[in-house]
């Protein structure tokens, strides 16, 4: 579970990888949010994407906390 959580953080939080890969690479979520906010001036869309990303990250974090607490309870 720890490995999956760390992988999720790395993949979900990556922002510069599309810029390093080149123009043909698909945009990741952080790049899309930034483009909506700065280039297209669509603040509501950028905030909506950010809230959805936060909900996904919070859900994964909650799953991690629940799994660790269950493991600790069984260890006692």
Secondary structure, DSSP 8 states (H G I E B T S, - for coil): -HHHHHHHHHHHH--SHHHHH-TTS---HHHHHHHHHHTS--HHHHHHHHHHHHHHHHHHHHHHHHHHHHHHHHH-
